[in-house]
Amino acid sequence: MNIIKLDEVITEENKRGIQSKGIVENDDVKVTHIELSEGDYLPEHSVPVNVFFYIVEGKGTLQIGDEKEVVEAKQVITCPPNTTMSLEADQGEAFKVLNVKTPSL
């Protein structure tokens, strides 16, 4: 059994300039903890794999394709391959999200 303590995982800036923690990465899945402070945003982009977001803490705006919604803790949102997506911490609080890609990139 491999127990990962999120508080002990090193926070790094990802290729899009966002603070994140790589939690799991193998051929089948990539799990990243994204940490957006108030006012931060993850720019619109797309990836060629299935993605889902689990909102860990806070509220923020998630855009998938042409849809934009304010999402909050304990929600799961799916995104099909090759669909644009973005995140924004625009609700007056930090916005923490698990981003899961399968298969891994």
RAHUFEN-V817839 format. One record per pair of residues at least 6 apart in sequence whose C-alpha atoms are under 8 Angstrom apart, sorted by the first residue. I is the first residue (numbers start at 1). J is the second residue. Records with the same first field share a line. If there is no record, write none. Layout:
I: J + J
This chain:
4: 23
6: 23
9: 21 + 22 + 23
10: 21
11: 19 + 20 + 21 + 22
12: 19 + 20 + 21
13: 19 + 20
14: 20
16: 42 + 43
18: 34 + 35 + 36 + 40 + 41 + 42
19: 34 + 35 + 36
20: 32 + 33 + 34 + 35
21: 32 + 33 + 34
22: 30 + 31 + 32 + 33
23: 30 + 31 + 32 + 33
24: 30 + 31 + 32
25: 31 + 104
26: 104
27: 103 + 104 + 105
28: 102 + 103 + 104
29: 100 + 101 + 102 + 103 + 104
30: 99 + 100 + 101 + 102 + 103 + 104 + 105
31: 98 + 99 + 100 + 101
32: 98 + 99 + 100
33: 96 + 97 + 98 + 99
34: 96 + 97 + 98 + 99
35: 94 + 95 + 96 + 97
36: 88 + 89 + 94 + 95 + 96
37: 89 + 93 + 94 + 95
38: 89 + 90 + 91 + 92 + 93 + 94 + 95
39: 88 + 89 + 90 + 92
40: 88 + 89 + 90
41: 86 + 87 + 88 + 89
42: 86 + 87 + 88
43: 85 + 86 + 87
44: 84 + 85 + 86 + 87
45: 83 + 84 + 85 + 86
46: 81 + 82 + 83 + 84 + 85
47: 81 + 82 + 83 + 84
48: 81 + 82
49: 80 + 81 + 82 + 101 + 102 + 103 + 104 + 105
50: 78 + 79 + 80 + 81 + 101 + 102 + 103
51: 78 + 79 + 80 + 81 + 99 + 100 + 101 + 102
52: 76 + 77 + 78 + 79 + 99 + 100 + 101
53: 76 + 77 + 78 + 97 + 98 + 99 + 100
54: 73 + 74 + 75 + 76 + 77 + 97 + 98 + 99
55: 71 + 72 + 73 + 74 + 75 + 76 + 95 + 96 + 97 + 98
56: 72 + 73 + 74 + 95 + 96 + 97 + 98
57: 72 + 73 + 74 + 94 + 95 + 96 + 97
58: 72 + 73 + 93 + 94 + 95 + 96
59: 70 + 71 + 72 + 73 + 89 + 90 + 91 + 93 + 94 + 95
60: 70 + 71 + 72 + 87 + 88 + 89 + 90 + 91 + 95
61: 68 + 69 + 70 + 71 + 87 + 88 + 89 + 90 + 91
62: 68 + 69 + 70 + 71 + 85 + 86 + 87 + 88
63: 69 + 84 + 85 + 86 + 87
64: 79 + 83 + 84 + 85 + 86
65: 83 + 84 + 85
79: 85
88: 95
89: 95
